[in-house]
Amino acid sequence: MASTKPKQIEAYQASPEKAGAKPGAALQSIRTQKGLTLAEMSARTGLPVSTLSKIENDKMSLTYDKLARIATALEIDIAQLFAPQAAIGLPGATVSGRRSITRAGEGPEIATPFYHYLYPAADLLKKRFVPMIGEVSARSIEEFGELIRHVGEEYTFVLEGAIEFHTELYAPVLLNKGDSIYFDSGMGHAYIAAAPGPCRLLAICSGPESQLIEAALKGHRPAAPMSVIPAVPEPEKPKPRAGRKRAERR
């Protein structure tokens, strides 16, 4: 019976060194893009975290069974674990040539009582990270309310003013202009304005853009109409007929 395995998988299993395949590096890249931890991958695949770590560091070769379980957990085709570097964003990947220029003040907006965000590079789809330029208006954590959580990681650089950064696991920290922070955005967090005047930041997030927008709006009623979520006008109420009014008077 002919083998149903892709040729690159057969070559890898016969001689990983000669095949030049790096399924471990591909696994790590795709897992990170999907915002999954090793523990979550372990729960999905039934493989121990230590085994997955060895696979990602190319210290263990993969059987077809393990490859199938990993591909199913990631919801991808097995062949993607053997795809060229450019397809999965690994170091040394071929340049794709994509670019996007956003002029000052341009980009879709989201406004809540506590944040005002601009989303540059909105014309690019399937970005590996999402840049956001935000102005913070909440002046206390009590005013802000429920902390925000979303998948992935986040890097924030203070552009103007000062930001008091709150999380559910650490004491608040003051970030002045030029300071930055990198953190796990699955941890509840909030930005509070901590200086007079505008307090602005640049945030770069690794999660899907739709989830970031949903998280930004969660629990916060929009302060202004949003260009990314158009308002739906309420239907007009039917006017009563004149003949019906005369009948009621009788």
Secondary structure, 3 states (H helix, E strand, C coil): CCCCCCHHHHHHHHCHHHHCCCHHHHHHHHHHHCCCCHHHHHHHHCCCHHHHHHHHCCCCCCCHHHHHHHHHHHCCCHHHHHCCHHHHCCCCCCCCCCCCCCCCCCCCEEECCCEEEECCCCCCCCCCCEEEEEEECCCCHHHHCCCECCCCEEEEEEEECEEEEEECCCCCEEEECCCEEEEECCCCEEEEECCCCCCEEEEEECCCHHHHHHHHHCCCCCCCCCCCCCCCCCCCCCCCCHHHHHHHHC
